Amino acid sequence: MAELILHHYPASPFAEKIRAIFGYKGLAWRSVVIPVIMPKPDLTALTGGYRKTPVLQMGCDVYCDTFRIARLLDELHPELPVLRSEQSGVATAAGRWFDQTLFFACIVLLFQPQALAAAFRDMPKGEAAGFGKDRAELMKTATVRLPKLDEARAILADVLGRLDAQLGPRRPFLLGADPGWADFCAYHPLRFLRVNPALASELAPYPNVLGWLDRMGAFGNGEPSDLAASEALAIARKAKPQPLPASSGPPLDGIALGDTVEVAPADYGTEAVRGDLVHVGPNELALRRSDARAGELVVHFPRIGFTVRKPA
């Protein structure tokens, strides 16, 4: 089996979601640290333009979006599932809400001056100076709206109050005795607040939430080992794609296997990836593309949350 290679940076909340899943599953993985802001030439050589963090690489197969990454990790290591069948009806919908509404509320709180200064404390000066401009560019074509500060505070207070009432000694995780997708989706934005000295006090009135955060944090991040970006690109060049299952998903309107298409996130960071459509499943899409530095690649996306179109 090819090594799991995560392209990420330490402060990324969504990367922490996947690092926590690595810890929960007890997995070894290779760590490629990418820039916090654009340009990210080594990453986009693999993805074809997708710029969000994190991205998971296995050989020359590249997996975008944490939902698709989590599905892959469950397929490879099913012993401790994250996308649990007994939770999936509620957990998937809850996860989408946590990943957008709760996450953006936390982001708005982060952009308060004291919180931003604390977040930038350990960031290189060049990245800190360009962070606001980079994130404004990321949101330029967004279809989601950032809440105002008072809205963000109301969202956070509502979520924390509800979670604190739901959690406790008899319910250690959000949907019962075992952690699942909803836990990991709620964990990363709330941990984001907890590790920021200017925002941690927001959590203080909620002891059950703090206990749950402790339990989630106790999983750790698995067993990472450093890998240079150049080595990751060399691994991709030498690899062959994993076999794809037969396409079995609902068809795409006016698009067939083999067509050249563009796939892009539907919410924000909408840079498109162009390639030949090689798989359409109920939950995923895959494109084949080539890159001068990374070779022949297959890039995998979830179906939900992404747009597919033929190039103009």
C-alpha positions in Angstrom: 0.0 0.0 0.0 1.3 3.5 -0.9 2.1 5.8 2.0 -0.4 8.4 3.2 1.1 11.8 2.4 -0.7 14.8 3.9 -0.1 18.3 2.4 -1.0 20.7 5.1 0.2 23.4 7.5 0.1 23.3 11.3 -2.4 26.1 11.9 -5.0 24.8 9.4 -8.2 23.8 11.2 -9.3 21.5 8.4 -5.9 19.8 8.4 -6.3 19.3 12.2 -9.5 17.4 11.4 -7.6 14.9 9.3 -4.6 14.8 11.7 -7.1 14.0 14.5 -8.5 11.2 12.4 -5.0 9.8 11.9 -4.6 9.9 15.7 -7.9 8.2 16.3 -7.0 5.4 13.8 -3.4 5.2 15.0 -1.9 5.7 11.5 1.6 6.6 10.4 1.7 9.3 7.7 4.1 11.5 5.8 3.9 15.3 6.4 4.5 17.8 3.7 4.2 21.3 5.1 2.8 23.8 2.5 2.7 27.6 2.5 -0.2 29.2 4.4 -0.9 31.6 1.5 -0.7 31.4 -2.3 1.3 30.7 -4.4 1.5 26.9 -3.6 3.3 25.6 -6.7 4.1 22.2 -5.3 0.6 21.6 -4.1 -1.1 22.8 -7.3 1.2 20.6 -9.4 -0.5 17.7 -7.8 -4.1 19.1 -7.7 -4.2 21.0 -10.9 -5.4 24.2 -9.2 -7.3 23.2 -6.1 -5.8 25.3 -3.3 -7.6 24.3 -0.1 -5.9 22.6 2.8 -5.4 19.7 3.4 -4.8 17.4 0.4 -4.0 13.7 0.8 -1.7 11.9 -1.7 -1.2 8.2 -2.2 1.3 7.6 -5.0 -0.2 9.5 -7.9 -3.8 9.5 -6.5 -4.7 12.9 -5.0 -7.7 13.3 -2.7 -9.3 16.7 -2.2 -11.7 17.7 0.6 -11.8 16.3 4.1 -15.0 14.3 3.4 -13.3 12.4 0.5 -10.2 11.9 2.6 -12.1 10.5 5.5 -14.0 8.1 3.2 -10.6 6.9 1.9 -9.2 6.4 5.4 -12.3 4.4 6.4 -11.9 2.2 3.2 -8.2 1.5 4.0 -8.6 1.2 7.8 -12.2 0.2 8.7 -11.4 -1.0 12.2 -12.2 2.4 13.8 -14.7 4.0 11.4 -15.3 7.7 11.2 -18.2 7.7 8.8 -20.2 5.3 10.9 -23.3 3.8 9.3 -25.3 4.0 12.5 -24.6 7.8 12.7 -24.5 8.7 9.0 -28.1 10.0 8.6 -27.5 12.8 11.1 -23.7 13.0 11.1 -23.2 13.9 7.5 -25.7 16.8 7.6 -24.3 18.0 11.0 -20.8 17.8 9.6 -21.6 20.1 6.7 -23.2 22.6 9.1 -20.2 22.6 11.5 -17.8 22.9 8.5 -19.5 26.0 7.2 -21.7 27.8 9.7 -19.7 27.1 12.8 -16.4 27.3 11.1 -17.1 30.8 9.5 -18.4 32.1 12.9 -15.1 31.1 14.4 -13.2 32.7 11.5 -15.0 36.0 12.1 -14.0 35.9 15.8 -10.4 35.2 14.8 -10.3 38.4 12.7 -10.7 40.5 15.9 -7.4 42.3 16.4 -6.2 40.6 19.6 -7.1 37.1 18.3 -5.4 37.8 14.9 -2.3 39.0 16.6 -2.2 35.8 18.8 -2.7 33.6 15.7 0.1 35.4 13.8 2.5 35.2 16.7 4.3 32.1 15.3 3.7 32.8 11.6 6.6 34.0 9.3 6.3 37.7 8.7 5.8 37.4 5.0 2.8 35.0 5.4 1.3 37.1 8.2 1.5 40.3 6.1 -0.2 38.6 3.1 -2.8 36.6 5.1 -5.7 39.0 4.9 -5.2 39.7 1.2 -4.9 35.9 0.4 -8.1 35.1 2.3 -9.9 37.9 0.6 -8.9 36.4 -2.7 -10.1 33.0 -1.5 -13.5 34.4 -0.8 -13.8 36.7 -3.9 -16.0 34.2 -5.7 -17.6 32.6 -2.7 -21.2 31.6 -2.6 -21.3 31.6 1.2 -21.6 34.7 3.3 -19.5 35.4 6.4 -21.6 36.4 9.4 -21.2 39.8 11.1 -19.4 39.8 14.4 -22.6 39.8 16.5 -24.1 37.0 14.4 -20.9 35.0 14.9 -21.1 35.4 18.6 -24.7 34.3 18.6 -23.9 31.2 16.5 -21.1 30.2 18.8 -23.1 30.7 22.0 -26.0 28.7 20.6 -23.8 25.8 19.5 -21.8 25.7 22.7 -25.0 25.8 24.8 -26.6 23.0 22.9 -23.5 20.8 22.8 -22.8 21.3 26.5 -26.4 20.1 27.3 -26.0 17.1 25.0 -22.6 16.0 26.2 -21.7 14.6 29.6 -20.7 11.4 31.4 -23.4 9.3 29.7 -22.7 10.7 26.2 -18.9 11.1 25.8 -19.2 12.0 22.1 -21.8 13.9 20.1 -23.8 10.9 18.9 -23.1 8.4 21.6 -20.3 6.2 23.0 -18.1 6.4 19.9 -16.7 9.4 18.0 -17.8 9.9 14.4 -17.8 12.4 11.6 -19.9 15.0 13.4 -17.3 15.0 16.3 -14.4 15.6 14.0 -16.2 18.4 12.1 -17.2 20.2 15.3 -13.8 19.6 16.9 -11.6 21.5 14.5 -13.3 24.9 14.7 -13.7 24.7 18.5 -10.2 23.6 19.0 -9.2 26.5 16.8 -10.7 28.8 19.4 -9.3 26.9 22.4 -5.6 27.2 21.2 -5.9 30.9 20.6 -5.2 32.8 23.9 -7.5 35.6 23.0 -10.5 33.3 22.3 -10.1 30.4 24.7 -12.3 32.1 27.3 -15.3 31.7 25.0 -15.3 28.0 25.9 -14.8 28.4 29.7 -18.6 28.3 30.7 -19.1 25.0 29.0 -17.4 22.2 31.1 -19.0 19.3 29.1 -17.6 20.8 25.8 -14.2 21.2 27.4 -14.2 17.6 28.5 -15.2 16.4 25.0 -12.4 18.5 23.5 -10.0 16.8 25.9 -11.2 13.4 24.8 -10.9 14.3 21.1 -7.5 15.9 21.6 -6.3 12.7 23.5 -6.4 10.8 20.1 -3.3 12.8 19.1 -2.2 13.1 15.5 -0.9 9.6 14.7 2.7 9.1 13.7 3.9 11.8 11.3 7.3 11.9 9.6 8.5 14.8 7.5 8.7 14.6 3.7 10.0 17.3 1.3 7.6 18.5 -1.3 10.1 17.5 -4.0 10.1 14.0 -2.7 6.3 13.9 -2.8 6.3 15.0 -6.4 8.9 12.3 -7.2 6.7 9.7 -5.6 3.8 10.8 -7.8 5.9 10.6 -11.0 7.0 7.1 -10.3 3.6 5.7 -9.2 0.6 4.2 -11.1 -3.0 5.1 -10.2 -5.0 2.9 -7.9 -7.7 0.8 -9.8 -11.0 2.7 -10.0 -14.3 0.9 -9.3 -16.9 0.8 -12.0 -18.8 4.1 -12.3 -22.1 3.6 -10.6 -23.4 7.1 -9.6 -26.2 9.2 -10.9 -25.1 10.5 -14.3 -24.0 14.1 -14.8 -26.1 16.1 -17.1 -24.6 16.4 -20.6 -21.3 14.9 -19.4 -19.9 11.4 -20.0 -16.9 9.4 -18.9 -13.8 10.5 -20.9 -15.0 14.1 -21.4 -12.7 16.9 -20.5 -14.3 18.7 -17.6 -13.5 21.3 -14.9 -14.3 20.5 -11.2 -14.4 23.3 -8.6 -15.6 23.8 -5.0 -19.1 25.3 -5.0 -18.6 27.3 -1.8 -15.3 29.3 -1.8 -11.8 28.9 -3.2 -13.4 28.1 -6.5 -10.3 27.5 -8.6 -11.2 24.8 -11.1 -9.2 21.6 -11.9 -9.3 20.5 -15.5 -8.9 16.8 -16.5 -10.6 13.9 -18.2 -13.5 12.4 -16.2 -12.6 8.8 -15.4 -15.0 7.9 -12.6 -18.5 8.9 -11.4 -19.6 7.2 -8.2 -22.5 7.9 -5.9 -20.3 10.0 -3.6 -17.2 10.9 -5.7 -15.7 12.0 -9.0 -12.2 11.4 -10.3 -10.3 13.2 -13.1 -7.1 12.1 -14.9 -4.6 14.9 -15.6 -0.9 15.3 -16.2 1.7 17.7 -14.9 5.2 18.3 -16.1 6.6 17.9 -12.5 4.2 15.4 -11.0 3.4 13.1 -14.0 0.1 11.3 -14.6 -2.3 11.8 -11.8 -5.9 10.9 -10.7 -7.5 13.6 -8.6 -10.5 12.6 -6.5 -13.4 14.8 -5.2 -16.7 14.4 -3.4 -19.7 14.9 -5.6 -21.6 17.1 -3.1 -20.1 20.5 -2.7 -18.4 20.6 -6.1 -19.5 21.7 -9.5 -18.7 19.9 -12.8 -18.8 21.6 -16.1 -17.3 21.4 -19.6 -14.7 24.0 -20.3 -16.0 27.2 -21.9 
